[in-house]
Amino acid sequence: MSNEGLTSYPQIVAIKMKQYGYERISESQFLSFLVVNNLARKVIPNELNNSEYIRKDGDVYYVI
């Protein structure tokens, strides 16, 4: 993956989700996804709750 054009952590997470074919994912699955891909450790960072790349709706996260 090229790092050109990457400007934020939420953007990197959104790109990785798309690479794995995820558009919507439950909160528990999202945390597991982040941990497995070394994008987070124990909790979902607050900056992923409502960014221009990822949104949270109830207990579902989705890529915009």
DAWOSUL-V889687 format. One record per residue. N is the residue number from 0. RES is the residue in one letter. OMEGA is omega in degrees with one decimal (* if undefined). Layout:
n=N res=RES omega=OMEGA
n=N res=RES omega=OMEGA
//
This chain:
n=0 res=M omega=177.5
n=1 res=S omega=179.4
n=2 res=N omega=-178.5
n=3 res=E omega=177.2
n=4 res=G omega=178.1
n=5 res=L omega=-174.3
n=6 res=T omega=-175.6
n=7 res=S omega=176.4
n=8 res=Y omega=177.6
n=9 res=P omega=178.8
n=10 res=Q omega=178.8
n=11 res=I omega=179.2
n=12 res=V omega=-179.8
n=13 res=A omega=178.9
n=14 res=I omega=179.8
n=15 res=K omega=177.5
n=16 res=M omega=179.4
n=17 res=K omega=179.4
n=18 res=Q omega=179.9
n=19 res=Y omega=175.5
n=20 res=G omega=178.5
n=21 res=Y omega=170.6
n=22 res=E omega=176.8
n=23 res=R omega=-177.1
n=24 res=I omega=-179.6
n=25 res=S omega=-177.3
n=26 res=E omega=-179.0
n=27 res=S omega=177.6
n=28 res=Q omega=179.5
n=29 res=F omega=178.0
n=30 res=L omega=178.0
n=31 res=S omega=177.9
n=32 res=F omega=-179.6
n=33 res=L omega=-178.3
n=34 res=V omega=-178.3
n=35 res=V omega=-178.4
n=36 res=N omega=178.2
n=37 res=N omega=178.6
n=38 res=L omega=176.3
n=39 res=A omega=-178.4
n=40 res=R omega=-173.5
n=41 res=K omega=-178.1
n=42 res=V omega=175.1
n=43 res=I omega=-179.6
n=44 res=P omega=-178.8
n=45 res=N omega=-177.4
n=46 res=E omega=177.8
n=47 res=L omega=-178.1
n=48 res=N omega=-176.0
n=49 res=N omega=179.3
n=50 res=S omega=178.4
n=51 res=E omega=-178.8
n=52 res=Y omega=-177.1
n=53 res=I omega=177.3
n=54 res=R omega=175.1
n=55 res=K omega=177.1
n=56 res=D omega=-174.0
n=57 res=G omega=177.3
n=58 res=D omega=179.4
n=59 res=V omega=174.1
n=60 res=Y omega=177.5
n=61 res=Y omega=-179.8
n=62 res=V omega=179.1
n=63 res=I omega=*
//
